Amino acid sequence: MPQLLLELFSEEIPARMQKRAEEDLARAFGEKLKAAGLEPKAIKTFSSPRRLGLVIEDLPAKAADVNEEKKGPRVGAPGQAIQGFLKSAGLSSIDQAQVVEDKKGAFYVAKIERAGRATATIVQEITPEIVRAFPWPKSMRSASSDLQWVRPLHNVLCLFDGAPVKIEIEGVGAKPETFGHRFLGPGAIKPRDFADYAAKLRDAKVLIDREERKAIILEQAKKLCADKKLELVEDIGLLEEVCGLVEWPVTLRGDMDPAFLDLPGEVIRLSMRTHQKYFAVRDPKSGKLAPHFITVANVEAKDGGKAIAAGNARVLSARLNDARFFWVTDKKTPLYTDERRDKLKKIVFHQKLGSVWDKVERVKALAAELCAATGADVESVQRAAELAKMDLVTETVGEFPELQGQVGRQLYALEKGANASIAAAIEDHYRPLGPNDRVPEDKVALTLALSDKLDTLAGFWAIDEKPTGSSDPYALRRAALGVIRIVLERGLRIEFNSYHTLDGKAFPDGHHGAARYGRLPDDMSADNIGQSGKLGFALWNHRAVEHGGRLQGSFSRDAAPDLLAFLADRLKVQLRDQGKRHDLVDAVFALGDDDLVRIVARVEALDAFLKTEDGANLLAGYKRAANILAAEEKKGKWSADEAQGQVDASKLAEPAEKALHAALESAVPTARSAVEKEDFASAMKALAGLRAPVDEFFEKVLVNAEDAMLRRNRLLLLSRLREALSAVADFSKIEG
C-alpha cells in the first residue's frame, strides 16, 4: 500500500524543542487522518536541527466510504435541536431524514452515504492546518510570510505513493526536494520514497534519526575516554540536547588546565554543561574529575578536530577563570554571616509574603513542627533552615544560579565541625525538582524540603495566588507534587488536616505565634479562625507575619481545606499516571482522611477489590441500596435519624434478610477492626463476604413491604450495608 513522506525544512530548530515537536506532529496527523476516515497503523517521526518530518506506511489510496445512520431528536422536538441535528448530519432539510418509531416514540434518522476522498487530497488539506496551528513553545514570523513557525520555514516536501503532493502555505516552498548538511553536503536532493530519502541524506552527511545520533555520540565519547583510561560522566539531558544540535555528530576530546580541578566539581560540570555543552570526564580510580572534556562538533575537520578542541578549551578556561574568582571570594567568609542575612532581608520573595529571610523564619518554625513526623533532630533542622538560603547571595550562585544549594553545601562543608545531615539539607531542600528528580533521604534534608514546599503553598494560598488553568507562575503544582512524593516515598505519617485552634494549646509556649510576631490581635481567636494541621500551621505563620505589620495579605479560614483539596487533586494526577482510577481517590478522600500514605493504601486495596467479581457485584448492590434509600428520603418516608435505629432481629421474616443481617453483624466489626489497623486488604475481604447475602436479598426480598415493621427493618438493613461499605470508602463516588 502507498507510503506518505512529509518533511518540514526550516532554519535551525532549538534542540530542546525537537523531541516534543515530533510527538506533536504525530499526534496532530493521527487525529486529522482519523477524522477524515484514515487510520494509520503507525506514524514514524524524525527530526534534526533543520528538519521535522514523518513517514506513514500502508496508507490506502483513498478513505473508506461512509455509510452510516445518525439518530436525531424526537419528532416535534424544538427547532434548535432540529437545526443542530441537520448541521451535524450534513442535511439541508428535515425532509431528507427518515422517521423511525420505537417503544419511546418517533424520532428522526439520517442516512449518511459519502464516498471516501483521495488520501493525497486529504493530506493536501490537513497539512497546512497542522502547520499553522503547530504548538511551538515560541515562534516567529519570517520576512516573506505571516506564518508563525519556530524558525523561518523554507520548504514542505510531501510524497504520497512516490508522487509529489503540493502543499500550499503562504510564503513557503513546496518542491519535492530537500537539502543535505549545510556545509558538508548542501546540494538539493530529490528522493523517491522514505528509504531513498534517508539514504541520500546520509550520503549528504545528515542523520535524521535522533536515537541513531545519540548512540553514535555516546559510543564515540566512551571510546575516546577509554583510549585514555578515563570514564565519561554520562548526562542523559545533555545528550538529548547535543543530538539536537548536530546533523552529523563528530565527537572530540579536549584538554583543560588541571589547575581548575581545585574548583568544586559541580562548578566545573555546570560550566561545561550549561555554557559549552561539553561532557565531563573522570578518573575511574579516584572517582574525581579529570582535566579533559568531550565535545561534539557538526563537521569533519581536516585536522581531525584539533583546532576545534583547542578553541573549546580556551573558551572553557575563560569561564572557569570567572568561576574561580567567585569561588575564592566566597570561601573567604563562612556560609552564615550577618551581612548575608541582611541581604536576604532585602530580597523580596513576594510583595505580599515578605522577604526571603521572612520565608526562612517561617520554614524554620514549620520544620520544627514536622520533626515529630519525620524523626529529624529539631536543632539540626533549625540550623539547616537558617543556612539553606544563604548561598543565594554568594558571588558563585550569582553567576551560576543553577548551583543554588550546591554552593551552600560546599561552603558549609569547609567549616570546622560541619554536620553531614545539615550539609545534605542545604543542597537537597529544593528537591525533588521534577518527576524524575530524586527525593531527599536524610531526615533533616527531607524535613526541610517538605517544610519549604508547604510554606510556599501556604503562602500563596494565604494571599489567594492559586494556579488557574494552565497558568502556574510560581510552580505551585510542582511544589505540591514534591510534597506528595516526599510523604509517600519516605512513608511519612502526617495529618495535614487535624484541626487545631489558636488557644495556645496548638502551639506550646507560644513559640510560633505571639512570641515571634508580637501579641495576637483581638480579632484572632479560636472562635473565628480554625487552623488545620500542618497546612494550617503554615498558614498561621503567614497570618502572624501579616499582623506584625510586614504583609498586606489576606487569610481565609477555608484556606487550609482548600489547599488540602489541591494536594488531593495533585495526588489524583499522580495515581492516574500510575493507572489508578480517579474516582477511587475521590471515594477515599470523601472520608476526610488526610494521611497520604493511608489514602494510597486504601486506594490500592479498593482498586484490587473492585477488580474481583465479589467487589464489582457488591458495588452494584451498594448502588441499588443507596438508590432505594435516596428515593425513600426524597419521598419523606425515611430520614437520617431513622437510619440510626437498630434492626429488630425478631421481626425479620424472610431467610434472605436474616442471612444478610447475620452477615452484616459479622462483617462490619471485622472490617472496622481491620481499618483501624490499616489492614485494608483484610477489610475488603471481610466485606466481600456480603456479596452473596446482598445478591440473595435483592432477588428474594421486597424492601417496601406493606407491613411497616418489615419495611423499617429492611430499610435499616440497607442503611447498615451502606454504612459498612463507607468504613473503607464513600462508594457513592465510585463510577460503575
Sequence and secondary structure as in RCSB ss.txt:
>XXXX:A:sequence
MPQLLLELFSEEIPARMQKRAEEDLARAFGEKLKAAGLEPKAIKTFSSPRRLGLVIEDLPAKAADVNEEKKGPRV
GAPGQAIQGFLKSAGLSSIDQAQVVEDKKGAFYVAKIERAGRATATIVQEITPEIVRAFPWPKSMRSASSDLQWV
RPLHNVLCLFDGAPVKIEIEGVGAKPETFGHRFLGPGAIKPRDFADYAAKLRDAKVLIDREERKAIILEQAKKLC
ADKKLELVEDIGLLEEVCGLVEWPVTLRGDMDPAFLDLPGEVIRLSMRTHQKYFAVRDPKSGKLAPHFITVANVE
AKDGGKAIAAGNARVLSARLNDARFFWVTDKKTPLYTDERRDKLKKIVFHQKLGSVWDKVERVKALAAELCAATG
ADVESVQRAAELAKMDLVTETVGEFPELQGQVGRQLYALEKGANASIAAAIEDHYRPLGPNDRVPEDKVALTLAL
SDKLDTLAGFWAIDEKPTGSSDPYALRRAALGVIRIVLERGLRIEFNSYHTLDGKAFPDGHHGAARYGRLPDDMS
ADNIGQSGKLGFALWNHRAVEHGGRLQGSFSRDAAPDLLAFLADRLKVQLRDQGKRHDLVDAVFALGDDDLVRIV
ARVEALDAFLKTEDGANLLAGYKRAANILAAEEKKGKWSADEAQGQVDASKLAEPAEKALHAALESAVPTARSAV
EKEDFASAMKALAGLRAPVDEFFEKVLVNAEDAMLRRNRLLLLSRLREALSAVADFSKIEG
>XXXX:A:secstr
   EEEEEEES   HHHHHHHHHHHHHHHHHHHHHTT   S  EEEEETTEEEEEE S  SB   EEEEEEEEET
T  HHHHHHHHHHHT S GGGSEEEEETTEEEEEEEEEE   BHHHHHHHHHHHHHHT   SS EE TT   EES
S EEEEEEEETTEE    BTTBB  S EE  TTT  SEE  SSHHHHHHHHHHTT    HHHHHHHHHHHHHHHH
HHTT EE   HHHHHHHHTT SS EEEEEE  GGGGGS HHHHHHIIIIII  EEEE TTT SEEEEEEEEESS 
 TTTTHHHHHHHHHHHHHHHHHHHHHHHHHHTS S  HHHHHHHHHSEEETTTEEHHHHHHHHHHHHHHHHHHH 
  HHHHHHHHHHHTGGGGSHHHHH GGGTTHHHHHHHHTSTT  HHHHHHHHHTT   STTS    SHHHHHHHH
HHHHHHHHHHHHTT   BTTB TT HHHHHHHHHHHHHHTT    TT EE SSSSSSGGGTTTHHHH S  TT S
TTT  EEHHHHHHHHHHHHHIIIII      TTHHHHHHHHHHHHHHHHHHHTT  HHHHHHHHTTT   HHHHH
HHHHHHHHHHTSHHHHHHHHHHHHHHHHHHHHHHTTS  TTGGGS   GGG  SHHHHHHHHHHHHHHHHHHHHH
HTT HHHHHHHHHTTHHHHHHHHHH  SS SSHHHHHHHHHHHHHHHHHHTTT  GGGS  
